[in-house]
């Protein structure tokens, strides 16, 4: 690919350097065909991970409103058996969640060994949304970068692989998607006053995301900047990333106890 998905840890990430319209010269038909292929391969890999039950994977989906988190989840879920999959959506924290540290609700949602977890938003809301909306002081959200890195390293050393995807769309594309939601009765429920208010804070959200991507882009849990203006290309990139991550893990079926054969009557 001419446009990289990753930035070397330690380097600043500027979203203006990434074209959300990038599609690597692939047309929609070919992209959708390849996505189906990756999803078919994912099913077998996920089943092996489930049988092995020694490691887990979490796909973190972050992005500005309308970037396609729900659509990406539907695509991944179409190719993986439900018994191998956990999906968690992180909305505004409840009173119970707020009575704990900010990572508590995330840790409780981490999938057990053998499963693939998908996070629709994540612990990164606690260095992005809380910053933009001024829900906590600056010294609090700034200190969370190091805490997140330590948290992800702890989980990684315990057998968890993060596949962190920032779904990158343009402001013009977001406007089109919001307008589409306004007109579609099946999507109107997803649109509220806060969505339009957040759009007016586009620059603030962009800066907050850039800092989070830069500060929490580590060797053990790197970020992937996914061009997401074209939904079909977004799906291809994420499906490919998840498949490649599972292939690197190369989960294996447990060794069969051949003595069981002699016990079969």
ZATORVEX-170282 format. One record per residue: residue number from 1; x, y, z of N, C-alpha, C in turn. Coordinates in nm, 3 decimals, always signed. Atoms other than C-alpha are relative to their C-alpha. Layout:
N
> k nx ny nz cax cay caz cx cy cz
> NUM X Y Z X Y Z X Y Z
...
//
This chain:
265
> k nx ny nz cax cay caz cx cy cz
> 1 +0.083 -0.119 +0.000 +0.000 +0.000 +0.000 +0.087 +0.124 +0.000
> 2 -0.075 -0.125 +0.004 +0.122 +0.350 -0.079 -0.020 +0.080 +0.128
> 3 +0.029 -0.071 -0.125 -0.043 +0.489 +0.233 +0.012 -0.097 +0.116
> 4 -0.019 +0.097 -0.109 +0.078 +0.317 +0.552 -0.118 -0.002 +0.095
> 5 +0.102 +0.012 -0.103 -0.164 +0.187 +0.810 +0.055 +0.035 +0.137
> 6 -0.064 -0.019 -0.129 +0.087 +0.234 +1.088 +0.102 +0.112 -0.004
> 7 -0.107 -0.098 -0.018 +0.320 +0.499 +1.220 +0.094 -0.057 +0.106
> 8 -0.098 +0.050 -0.095 +0.642 +0.408 +1.399 -0.026 +0.059 +0.139
> 9 +0.019 -0.052 -0.137 +0.590 +0.434 +1.778 +0.103 +0.106 +0.035
> 10 -0.087 -0.110 -0.037 +0.734 +0.757 +1.913 -0.011 +0.119 -0.094
> 11 +0.019 -0.110 +0.095 +0.648 +0.964 +1.604 -0.139 +0.059 +0.016
> 12 +0.130 -0.067 -0.008 +0.368 +1.219 +1.607 -0.091 -0.046 -0.113
> 13 +0.100 +0.037 +0.101 +0.051 +1.119 +1.425 -0.088 +0.121 -0.029
> 14 +0.084 -0.110 +0.047 -0.125 +1.388 +1.222 -0.099 -0.057 -0.102
> 15 +0.099 +0.063 +0.087 -0.450 +1.275 +1.064 -0.006 +0.063 -0.138
> 16 -0.003 -0.065 +0.131 -0.409 +1.527 +0.783 +0.097 -0.070 -0.096
> 17 -0.095 +0.073 +0.084 -0.125 +1.304 +0.658 -0.061 -0.127 -0.059
> 18 +0.066 +0.123 +0.046 -0.374 +1.021 +0.594 -0.125 +0.036 -0.079
> 19 +0.113 -0.029 +0.087 -0.622 +1.032 +0.308 -0.115 -0.096 +0.031
> 20 +0.112 +0.090 -0.032 -0.962 +0.897 +0.423 -0.066 -0.060 -0.123
> 21 +0.055 +0.053 +0.125 -1.053 +0.839 +0.055 +0.090 -0.107 -0.062
> 22 -0.095 +0.094 +0.058 -0.753 +0.614 -0.007 -0.063 -0.139 -0.015
> 23 +0.054 +0.136 +0.021 -0.847 +0.276 -0.160 +0.099 -0.093 -0.068
> 24 -0.108 +0.084 +0.054 -0.516 +0.141 -0.293 -0.029 -0.047 -0.143
> 25 +0.028 +0.035 +0.139 -0.657 +0.133 -0.648 -0.092 -0.119 -0.017
> 26 +0.090 +0.115 +0.005 -0.903 -0.147 -0.561 -0.144 +0.048 -0.022
> 27 +0.139 -0.040 +0.020 -1.260 -0.125 -0.691 -0.091 -0.073 +0.101
> 28 +0.091 +0.052 -0.103 -1.564 -0.205 -0.480 -0.026 -0.150 -0.015
> 29 +0.031 +0.142 +0.021 -1.644 -0.542 -0.637 +0.115 -0.089 +0.047
> 30 -0.117 +0.080 -0.040 -1.291 -0.674 -0.585 +0.019 +0.007 +0.151
> 31 -0.017 -0.016 -0.145 -1.275 -0.533 -0.231 -0.100 -0.087 +0.076
> 32 +0.102 +0.079 -0.069 -1.602 -0.698 -0.130 +0.026 -0.149 -0.015
> 33 -0.035 +0.141 +0.020 -1.490 -1.028 -0.281 +0.114 -0.041 +0.094
> 34 -0.113 +0.032 -0.087 -1.161 -1.017 -0.090 -0.042 +0.001 +0.147
> 35 +0.048 -0.005 -0.138 -1.341 -0.918 +0.231 -0.070 -0.131 +0.037
> 36 +0.068 +0.128 -0.026 -1.562 -1.228 +0.204 +0.102 -0.112 +0.019
> 37 -0.105 +0.102 -0.012 -1.249 -1.439 +0.157 +0.066 +0.007 +0.138
> 38 -0.063 -0.015 -0.132 -1.088 -1.295 +0.472 -0.095 -0.048 +0.110
> 39 +0.097 +0.042 -0.101 -1.409 -1.353 +0.669 -0.012 -0.152 +0.006
> 40 +0.003 +0.146 +0.001 -1.418 -1.717 +0.559 +0.120 -0.057 +0.072
> 41 -0.121 +0.045 -0.069 -1.060 -1.762 +0.677 -0.007 +0.030 +0.149
> 42 +0.013 -0.038 -0.140 -1.141 -1.581 +1.002 -0.081 -0.102 +0.079
> 43 +0.085 +0.095 -0.069 -1.407 -1.837 +1.088 +0.082 -0.119 +0.050
> 44 -0.084 +0.113 -0.039 -1.156 -2.122 +1.091 +0.103 +0.037 +0.104
> 45 -0.100 -0.046 -0.096 -0.892 -1.923 +1.274 -0.063 +0.026 +0.137
> 46 +0.070 -0.028 -0.126 -1.143 -1.809 +1.537 -0.037 -0.129 +0.071
> 47 +0.036 +0.128 -0.061 -1.255 -2.167 +1.593 +0.122 -0.067 +0.063
> 48 -0.124 +0.054 -0.057 -0.895 -2.278 +1.646 +0.039 +0.075 +0.127
> 49 -0.027 -0.080 -0.120 -0.846 -1.991 +1.893 -0.090 -0.044 +0.115
> 50 +0.099 +0.043 -0.099 -1.162 -2.102 +2.074 +0.038 -0.136 +0.059
> 51 -0.037 +0.134 -0.046 -1.045 -2.465 +2.091 +0.128 +0.003 +0.084
> 52 -0.127 -0.010 -0.072 -0.694 -2.370 +2.204 -0.020 +0.059 +0.139
> 53 +0.038 -0.064 -0.127 -0.833 -2.140 +2.479 +0.120 +0.042 +0.085
> 54 -0.118 -0.047 -0.073 -0.493 -1.998 +2.572 +0.026 +0.149 -0.023
> 55 -0.022 -0.140 +0.033 -0.505 -1.653 +2.413 -0.130 +0.063 -0.048
> 56 +0.119 -0.072 +0.046 -0.755 -1.387 +2.312 +0.042 +0.119 -0.086
> 57 -0.023 -0.116 +0.088 -0.786 -1.097 +2.066 -0.109 +0.102 +0.028
> 58 +0.099 -0.108 -0.010 -0.956 -0.760 +2.108 +0.020 +0.096 -0.116
> 59 +0.001 -0.098 +0.109 -1.043 -0.548 +1.806 -0.061 +0.128 +0.056
> 60 +0.047 -0.129 -0.052 -1.071 -0.186 +1.924 -0.037 +0.089 -0.119
> 61 +0.047 -0.087 +0.108 -1.279 +0.035 +1.695 -0.028 +0.139 +0.058
> 62 +0.019 -0.139 -0.041 -1.248 +0.409 +1.750 -0.015 +0.087 -0.125
> 63 +0.017 -0.093 +0.111 -1.344 +0.702 +1.531 -0.104 +0.104 +0.034
> 64 +0.099 -0.106 -0.016 -1.541 +1.021 +1.511 -0.138 -0.054 -0.039
> 65 +0.136 +0.046 +0.027 -1.922 +0.979 +1.499 -0.022 -0.022 -0.150
> 66 +0.035 +0.046 +0.135 -2.047 +0.801 +1.181 +0.119 -0.061 -0.074
> 67 -0.118 +0.053 +0.070 -1.700 +0.659 +1.105 -0.018 -0.146 -0.041
> 68 +0.029 +0.135 +0.049 -1.850 +0.311 +1.066 +0.029 -0.113 +0.097
> 69 -0.029 +0.105 -0.098 -1.795 +0.121 +1.389 -0.105 -0.111 -0.005
> 70 +0.106 +0.101 +0.004 -2.133 -0.055 +1.375 +0.009 -0.086 -0.126
> 71 -0.010 +0.074 +0.125 -2.091 -0.151 +1.010 +0.119 -0.095 -0.001
> 72 -0.118 +0.086 -0.008 -1.745 -0.289 +1.077 -0.027 -0.122 +0.086
> 73 +0.036 +0.112 -0.087 -1.880 -0.502 +1.360 -0.089 -0.100 -0.074
> 74 +0.087 +0.090 +0.075 -2.154 -0.642 +1.137 +0.080 -0.083 -0.100
> 75 -0.082 +0.072 +0.096 -1.894 -0.734 +0.877 +0.079 -0.111 +0.069
> 76 -0.080 +0.101 -0.070 -1.669 -0.915 +1.127 -0.088 -0.112 +0.056
> 77 +0.089 +0.100 -0.060 -1.961 -1.089 +1.297 -0.058 -0.093 -0.106
> 78 +0.055 +0.084 +0.107 -2.079 -1.220 +0.959 +0.092 -0.118 -0.030
> 79 -0.096 +0.103 +0.036 -1.765 -1.431 +0.933 +0.049 -0.083 +0.117
> 80 -0.050 +0.071 -0.118 -1.718 -1.562 +1.289 -0.117 -0.059 +0.076
> 81 +0.103 +0.065 -0.079 -1.925 -1.810 +1.487 -0.025 +0.078 +0.129
> 82 +0.030 -0.075 -0.122 -2.106 -1.637 +1.776 +0.067 -0.055 +0.126
> 83 -0.062 +0.058 -0.119 -1.953 -1.881 +2.026 +0.145 +0.045 +0.017
> 84 -0.138 -0.043 -0.004 -1.611 -1.739 +1.939 +0.014 +0.151 +0.019
> 85 -0.001 -0.146 +0.010 -1.709 -1.372 +1.963 -0.068 +0.066 +0.119
> 86 +0.062 -0.088 -0.099 -1.779 -1.111 +2.231 +0.001 +0.143 -0.056
> 87 +0.008 -0.138 +0.046 -1.900 -0.761 +2.137 -0.043 +0.088 +0.117
> 88 +0.032 -0.093 -0.108 -1.904 -0.470 +2.381 -0.003 +0.143 -0.053
> 89 +0.011 -0.141 +0.036 -2.028 -0.116 +2.318 +0.015 +0.084 +0.126
> 90 -0.025 -0.087 -0.115 -1.896 +0.149 +2.555 -0.073 +0.133 -0.019
> 91 +0.077 -0.124 +0.003 -2.153 +0.421 +2.608 +0.044 +0.087 +0.117
> 92 -0.033 -0.083 -0.116 -2.151 +0.697 +2.869 +0.001 -0.087 +0.125
> 93 -0.012 +0.088 -0.116 -2.037 +0.535 +3.194 -0.116 +0.016 +0.098
> 94 +0.106 -0.001 -0.100 -2.299 +0.440 +3.452 +0.053 +0.051 +0.132
> 95 -0.043 -0.046 -0.133 -2.294 +0.556 +3.813 +0.090 -0.104 +0.066
> 96 -0.084 +0.105 -0.056 -2.147 +0.219 +3.911 +0.139 +0.006 -0.062
> 97 -0.130 -0.006 +0.068 -1.872 +0.247 +3.649 +0.079 +0.123 +0.044
> 98 -0.068 -0.122 -0.043 -1.794 +0.602 +3.758 +0.052 -0.009 +0.143
> 99 -0.047 +0.017 -0.138 -1.747 +0.479 +4.114 +0.129 -0.081 +0.007
> 100 -0.127 +0.072 +0.008 -1.443 +0.279 +3.995 +0.099 +0.083 -0.082
> 101 -0.097 -0.064 +0.089 -1.124 +0.375 +3.813 -0.047 -0.016 -0.144
> 102 +0.054 -0.007 +0.136 -1.174 +0.451 +3.443 +0.023 -0.128 -0.081
> 103 -0.029 +0.123 +0.074 -1.026 +0.118 +3.329 -0.080 -0.120 +0.052
> 104 +0.072 +0.113 -0.061 -1.248 -0.098 +3.552 -0.100 -0.061 -0.096
> 105 +0.105 +0.054 +0.087 -1.535 -0.130 +3.306 +0.059 -0.065 -0.125
> 106 -0.065 +0.060 +0.116 -1.292 -0.209 +3.026 +0.058 -0.136 +0.036
> 107 -0.061 +0.127 -0.042 -1.109 -0.478 +3.220 -0.106 -0.109 +0.015
> 108 +0.106 +0.100 -0.017 -1.438 -0.651 +3.304 -0.057 -0.047 -0.133
> 109 +0.052 +0.036 +0.132 -1.524 -0.655 +2.932 +0.101 -0.076 -0.085
> 110 -0.103 +0.072 +0.076 -1.198 -0.817 +2.820 -0.043 -0.145 -0.018
> 111 +0.047 +0.137 +0.023 -1.283 -1.152 +2.658 +0.091 -0.103 +0.064
> 112 -0.083 +0.108 -0.054 -1.165 -1.478 +2.813 +0.087 -0.061 -0.110
> 113 -0.083 +0.070 +0.097 -0.895 -1.683 +2.646 -0.088 -0.088 -0.090
> 114 +0.076 +0.078 +0.096 -1.029 -1.843 +2.332 -0.099 +0.081 -0.082
> 115 +0.101 -0.081 +0.069 -1.245 -1.554 +2.216 +0.060 +0.123 -0.066
> 116 -0.029 -0.129 +0.062 -1.229 -1.252 +1.990 -0.099 +0.100 +0.056
> 117 +0.086 -0.107 -0.048 -1.364 -0.939 +2.151 +0.003 +0.117 -0.097
> 118 +0.007 -0.122 +0.082 -1.480 -0.634 +1.956 -0.052 +0.112 +0.089
> 119 +0.040 -0.116 -0.080 -1.494 -0.301 +2.136 -0.049 +0.111 -0.093
> 120 +0.056 -0.116 +0.068 -1.726 -0.038 +1.989 +0.022 +0.120 +0.092
> 121 -0.059 -0.097 -0.091 -1.543 +0.257 +2.145 +0.072 -0.079 +0.109
> 122 -0.085 +0.072 -0.094 -1.320 +0.174 +2.438 +0.050 +0.094 +0.109
> 123 -0.065 -0.083 -0.101 -1.095 +0.312 +2.712 +0.054 +0.131 -0.058
> 124 -0.049 -0.124 +0.062 -0.984 +0.576 +2.460 -0.102 +0.113 +0.007
> 125 +0.098 -0.106 -0.027 -1.310 +0.762 +2.525 +0.045 +0.084 +0.119
> 126 -0.039 -0.067 -0.124 -1.148 +0.852 +2.858 +0.123 +0.088 -0.015
> 127 -0.102 -0.101 +0.028 -0.872 +1.053 +2.691 -0.043 +0.087 -0.119
> 128 +0.050 -0.079 +0.113 -1.082 +1.191 +2.403 -0.126 +0.076 +0.041
> 129 +0.127 -0.066 -0.033 -1.444 +1.262 +2.501 +0.012 +0.082 +0.128
> 130 -0.010 -0.074 -0.127 -1.361 +1.359 +2.859 +0.085 +0.125 -0.014
> 131 -0.086 -0.117 +0.026 -1.097 +1.597 +2.726 -0.078 +0.108 -0.075
> 132 +0.070 -0.098 +0.084 -1.311 +1.764 +2.460 -0.116 +0.064 +0.077
> 133 +0.117 -0.051 -0.074 -1.615 +1.799 +2.686 +0.036 +0.050 +0.139
> 134 -0.052 -0.054 -0.127 -1.397 +1.899 +2.982 -0.069 -0.065 +0.121
> 135 +0.063 +0.075 -0.108 -1.536 +1.626 +3.207 +0.097 -0.028 +0.115
> 136 -0.103 +0.017 -0.103 -1.207 +1.584 +3.395 +0.109 +0.102 -0.025
> 137 -0.108 -0.097 +0.019 -0.912 +1.819 +3.452 +0.109 -0.052 -0.095
> 138 -0.105 +0.034 +0.095 -0.622 +1.825 +3.206 +0.102 -0.096 +0.059
> 139 -0.102 +0.087 -0.060 -0.379 +1.667 +3.449 -0.049 -0.144 +0.016
> 140 +0.056 +0.135 -0.013 -0.617 +1.371 +3.486 +0.007 -0.074 -0.132
> 141 -0.002 +0.073 +0.127 -0.663 +1.283 +3.119 +0.141 -0.014 -0.057
> 142 -0.137 +0.015 +0.047 -0.297 +1.348 +3.043 +0.069 -0.118 +0.067
> 143 -0.061 +0.112 -0.071 -0.196 +1.096 +3.308 -0.051 -0.135 -0.045
> 144 +0.060 +0.126 +0.041 -0.418 +0.835 +3.151 +0.073 -0.067 -0.117
> 145 -0.074 +0.062 +0.111 -0.196 +0.782 +2.846 +0.093 -0.109 +0.053
> 146 -0.094 +0.098 -0.057 +0.070 +0.608 +3.057 -0.076 -0.115 +0.064
> 147 +0.079 +0.105 -0.063 -0.198 +0.416 +3.246 -0.056 -0.096 -0.104
> 148 +0.052 +0.084 +0.108 -0.351 +0.290 +2.921 +0.112 -0.088 -0.057
> 149 -0.111 +0.079 +0.054 -0.012 +0.182 +2.789 +0.039 -0.114 +0.094
> 150 -0.033 +0.104 -0.098 +0.063 -0.007 +3.110 -0.109 -0.108 +0.004
> 151 +0.114 +0.092 +0.001 -0.285 -0.165 +3.104 +0.007 -0.093 -0.121
> 152 -0.006 +0.082 +0.120 -0.249 -0.284 +2.746 +0.122 -0.093 +0.001
> 153 -0.119 +0.085 -0.011 +0.101 -0.417 +2.815 -0.027 -0.117 +0.095
> 154 +0.036 +0.105 -0.095 -0.027 -0.611 +3.116 -0.085 -0.107 -0.068
> 155 +0.089 +0.095 +0.067 -0.304 -0.770 +2.908 +0.073 -0.075 -0.110
> 156 -0.076 +0.064 +0.106 -0.068 -0.837 +2.619 +0.090 -0.112 +0.055
> 157 -0.087 +0.100 -0.061 +0.172 -1.022 +2.848 -0.080 -0.118 +0.055
> 158 +0.087 +0.107 -0.047 -0.124 -1.225 +2.972 -0.066 -0.078 -0.112
> 159 +0.051 +0.077 +0.112 -0.204 -1.350 +2.623 -0.104 +0.069 -0.085
> 160 +0.099 -0.075 +0.076 -0.424 -1.075 +2.479 +0.068 +0.082 -0.110
> 161 -0.049 -0.080 +0.112 -0.356 -0.925 +2.136 -0.100 +0.108 -0.035
> 162 +0.084 -0.111 +0.041 -0.496 -0.581 +2.057 +0.016 +0.026 -0.149
> 163 +0.000 -0.050 +0.138 -0.593 -0.486 +1.702 -0.075 +0.132 +0.005
> 164 +0.061 -0.132 -0.022 -0.655 -0.113 +1.739 -0.016 +0.072 -0.134
> 165 +0.031 -0.061 +0.130 -0.826 +0.051 +1.442 -0.068 +0.136 +0.020
> 166 +0.064 -0.130 +0.004 -0.896 +0.422 +1.406 -0.063 +0.016 -0.138
> 167 +0.073 -0.011 +0.126 -1.165 +0.459 +1.138 -0.004 +0.147 -0.040
> 168 -0.028 -0.140 +0.035 -1.065 +0.778 +0.960 -0.089 +0.048 -0.114
> 169 +0.085 -0.059 +0.103 -1.331 +0.978 +0.775 +0.023 +0.150 -0.004
> 170 -0.014 -0.144 +0.015 -1.340 +1.334 +0.646 -0.123 +0.070 +0.057
> 171 +0.113 -0.078 -0.051 -1.563 +1.612 +0.775 -0.113 +0.004 -0.101
> 172 +0.104 -0.001 +0.104 -1.747 +1.624 +0.441 -0.076 -0.133 -0.002
> 173 +0.065 +0.131 -0.001 -1.815 +1.250 +0.456 -0.091 -0.013 +0.122
> 174 +0.086 +0.006 -0.118 -1.948 +1.284 +0.809 -0.129 +0.076 -0.023
> 175 +0.121 -0.078 +0.028 -2.188 +1.554 +0.693 -0.099 -0.080 -0.083
> 176 +0.087 +0.081 +0.085 -2.325 +1.323 +0.423 -0.065 -0.113 +0.079
> 177 +0.054 +0.111 -0.078 -2.369 +1.039 +0.670 -0.103 +0.049 +0.102
> 178 +0.098 -0.056 -0.093 -2.544 +1.261 +0.925 -0.128 +0.037 -0.074
> 179 +0.117 -0.035 +0.081 -2.776 +1.390 +0.651 -0.079 -0.124 -0.037
> 180 +0.065 +0.127 +0.033 -2.849 +1.030 +0.552 -0.079 -0.053 +0.119
> 181 +0.071 +0.045 -0.120 -2.941 +0.946 +0.909 -0.127 +0.081 +0.024
> 182 +0.117 -0.086 -0.019 -3.180 +1.241 +0.923 -0.116 -0.044 -0.088
> 183 +0.102 +0.036 +0.098 -3.367 +1.103 +0.620 -0.046 -0.144 +0.011
> 184 +0.029 +0.144 -0.004 -3.365 +0.731 +0.701 -0.064 -0.038 +0.134
> 185 +0.068 +0.036 -0.125 -3.625 +0.614 +0.959 +0.072 -0.110 +0.077
> 186 -0.071 +0.108 -0.067 -3.410 +0.310 +1.034 +0.131 +0.045 +0.063
> 187 -0.125 -0.052 -0.055 -3.114 +0.531 +1.123 -0.020 +0.124 +0.088
> 188 +0.025 -0.124 -0.075 -3.280 +0.835 +1.282 +0.026 -0.017 +0.149
> 189 -0.017 +0.023 -0.144 -3.264 +0.675 +1.628 +0.146 +0.017 +0.044
> 190 -0.142 -0.010 -0.033 -2.883 +0.690 +1.609 +0.047 +0.145 +0.012
> 191 -0.040 -0.141 +0.005 -2.881 +1.069 +1.579 -0.065 +0.079 +0.113
> 192 +0.050 -0.083 -0.109 -2.915 +1.301 +1.878 +0.066 +0.137 -0.002
> 193 -0.057 -0.136 -0.005 -2.838 +1.663 +1.966 +0.151 +0.001 +0.023
> 194 -0.143 +0.002 -0.030 -2.495 +1.564 +2.098 +0.084 -0.026 -0.124
> 195 -0.074 +0.029 +0.123 -2.394 +1.434 +1.753 +0.027 +0.128 -0.078
> 196 -0.017 -0.125 +0.073 -2.451 +1.773 +1.593 +0.089 +0.097 +0.078
> 197 -0.089 -0.083 -0.082 -2.282 +1.947 +1.885 +0.145 -0.044 -0.016
> 198 -0.135 +0.053 +0.016 -1.980 +1.718 +1.852 +0.059 +0.039 -0.135
> 199 -0.050 -0.039 +0.132 -1.957 +1.806 +1.482 +0.060 +0.140 +0.003
> 200 -0.054 -0.135 -0.012 -1.902 +2.168 +1.578 +0.135 +0.000 +0.072
> 201 -0.127 +0.014 -0.072 -1.610 +2.044 +1.787 +0.097 -0.090 -0.077
> 202 -0.081 +0.089 +0.085 -1.450 +1.857 +1.494 +0.150 +0.020 +0.025
> 203 -0.142 -0.028 -0.020 -1.115 +2.028 +1.540 +0.051 -0.047 +0.134
> 204 -0.039 +0.043 -0.134 -1.107 +1.956 +1.912 +0.010 -0.153 +0.008
> 205 -0.004 +0.146 +0.000 -1.190 +1.589 +1.859 +0.119 -0.051 -0.080
> 206 -0.114 +0.042 +0.081 -0.929 +1.560 +1.585 +0.130 +0.010 +0.078
> 207 -0.121 -0.019 -0.078 -0.658 +1.701 +1.810 +0.008 -0.101 +0.113
> 208 +0.000 +0.097 -0.110 -0.762 +1.478 +2.099 +0.034 -0.140 -0.050
> 209 -0.032 +0.130 +0.057 -0.751 +1.172 +1.877 +0.146 -0.008 -0.042
> 210 -0.140 +0.001 +0.042 -0.414 +1.268 +1.732 +0.093 -0.022 +0.119
> 211 -0.083 +0.017 -0.119 -0.266 +1.294 +2.080 -0.012 -0.141 +0.057
> 212 +0.020 +0.136 -0.051 -0.420 +0.964 +2.190 +0.070 -0.102 -0.089
> 213 -0.065 +0.092 +0.093 -0.297 +0.788 +1.877 +0.152 +0.006 +0.013
> 214 -0.144 -0.017 -0.012 +0.051 +0.931 +1.922 +0.051 -0.058 +0.132
> 215 -0.048 +0.039 -0.132 +0.085 +0.868 +2.296 -0.019 -0.149 +0.029
> 216 +0.031 +0.141 -0.030 -0.063 +0.515 +2.291 +0.024 -0.090 -0.120
> 217 -0.042 +0.082 +0.114 +0.097 +0.381 +1.973 +0.128 -0.072 +0.039
> 218 -0.113 +0.072 -0.058 +0.325 +0.115 +2.116 +0.037 -0.123 -0.084
> 219 -0.045 +0.121 +0.071 +0.523 -0.183 +1.990 -0.094 -0.116 +0.029
> 220 +0.085 +0.114 -0.035 +0.297 -0.423 +2.179 -0.145 +0.021 -0.040
> 221 +0.138 -0.028 +0.039 -0.029 -0.249 +2.082 -0.005 +0.121 -0.094
> 222 -0.003 -0.113 +0.094 +0.011 -0.033 +1.769 -0.139 +0.039 -0.049
> 223 +0.122 -0.048 +0.063 -0.261 +0.178 +1.612 +0.007 -0.021 -0.151
> 224 +0.014 +0.008 +0.145 -0.385 +0.126 +1.255 -0.095 +0.112 -0.043
> 225 +0.083 -0.108 +0.051 -0.518 +0.431 +1.070 -0.070 -0.051 -0.126
> 226 +0.075 +0.066 +0.107 -0.793 +0.290 +0.847 -0.078 +0.103 -0.082
> 227 +0.079 -0.091 +0.084 -0.919 +0.501 +0.552 -0.144 -0.050 -0.004
> 228 +0.136 +0.050 -0.022 -1.295 +0.485 +0.608 -0.109 +0.077 -0.075
> 229 +0.103 -0.068 +0.079 -1.468 +0.719 +0.361 -0.078 -0.098 -0.087
> 230 +0.064 +0.107 +0.077 -1.540 +0.414 +0.146 -0.022 -0.119 +0.093
> 231 +0.031 +0.104 -0.098 -1.716 +0.161 +0.365 +0.055 -0.135 -0.043
> 232 -0.047 +0.130 +0.049 -1.621 -0.132 +0.144 +0.152 -0.014 +0.012
> 233 -0.145 +0.009 -0.018 -1.252 -0.045 +0.163 +0.034 -0.009 +0.149
> 234 -0.017 +0.012 -0.145 -1.274 +0.008 +0.540 -0.017 -0.144 +0.044
> 235 +0.025 +0.139 -0.039 -1.421 -0.341 +0.575 +0.114 -0.091 -0.044
> 236 -0.111 +0.082 +0.050 -1.147 -0.492 +0.362 +0.122 +0.015 +0.089
> 237 -0.121 -0.024 -0.080 -0.868 -0.331 +0.564 -0.013 -0.064 +0.138
> 238 +0.016 +0.055 -0.135 -1.011 -0.433 +0.902 -0.003 -0.153 -0.004
> 239 +0.005 +0.146 +0.011 -1.092 -0.790 +0.791 +0.139 -0.056 -0.022
> 240 -0.137 +0.045 +0.028 -0.739 -0.825 +0.658 +0.088 +0.011 +0.125
> 241 -0.080 -0.019 -0.121 -0.584 -0.685 +0.977 -0.030 -0.108 +0.105
> 242 +0.038 +0.099 -0.101 -0.780 -0.920 +1.203 +0.047 -0.139 -0.042
> 243 -0.046 +0.131 +0.048 -0.704 -1.221 +0.986 +0.151 -0.013 +0.018
> 244 -0.145 +0.006 -0.013 -0.333 -1.138 +0.979 +0.043 -0.015 +0.145
> 245 -0.033 +0.011 -0.142 -0.327 -1.096 +1.357 -0.020 -0.142 +0.050
> 246 +0.026 +0.137 -0.043 -0.482 -1.439 +1.407 +0.098 -0.097 -0.065
> 247 -0.098 +0.087 +0.065 -0.248 -1.596 +1.154 +0.135 +0.007 +0.070
> 248 -0.127 -0.012 -0.074 +0.050 -1.460 +1.347 -0.007 -0.079 +0.131
> 249 +0.016 +0.078 -0.122 -0.090 -1.618 +1.662 +0.004 -0.149 -0.029
> 250 +0.001 +0.139 +0.045 -0.139 -1.945 +1.471 -0.054 -0.094 +0.108
> 251 +0.055 +0.088 -0.104 -0.371 -2.107 +1.729 -0.011 -0.143 -0.049
> 252 -0.001 +0.141 +0.034 -0.367 -2.485 +1.739 -0.106 -0.076 +0.081
> 253 +0.091 +0.087 -0.073 -0.621 -2.749 +1.830 +0.078 -0.076 +0.108
> 254 -0.068 +0.078 -0.104 -0.536 -2.926 +2.157 +0.037 -0.139 -0.052
> 255 -0.045 +0.133 +0.043 -0.345 -3.251 +2.113 -0.104 -0.105 +0.041
> 256 +0.100 +0.104 -0.022 -0.578 -3.547 +2.082 +0.058 -0.117 +0.080
> 257 -0.039 +0.116 -0.083 -0.555 -3.822 +2.344 -0.045 -0.127 -0.072
> 258 +0.035 +0.117 +0.080 -0.541 -4.133 +2.124 -0.049 -0.118 +0.084
> 259 +0.047 +0.111 -0.083 -0.609 -4.359 +2.423 -0.152 -0.004 +0.010
> 260 +0.146 -0.003 -0.004 -0.970 -4.248 +2.402 -0.062 -0.095 -0.104
> 261 +0.051 +0.087 +0.105 -1.008 -4.455 +2.085 -0.029 -0.140 +0.053
> 262 +0.018 +0.137 -0.052 -0.966 -4.779 +2.277 -0.114 -0.009 +0.100
> 263 +0.107 +0.000 -0.100 -1.236 -4.672 +2.523 -0.138 +0.007 -0.063
> 264 +0.127 -0.011 +0.071 -1.503 -4.636 +2.257 -0.058 -0.138 -0.024
> 265 +0.062 +0.132 +0.017 -1.739 -4.930 +2.269 -0.095 -0.002 -0.120
//
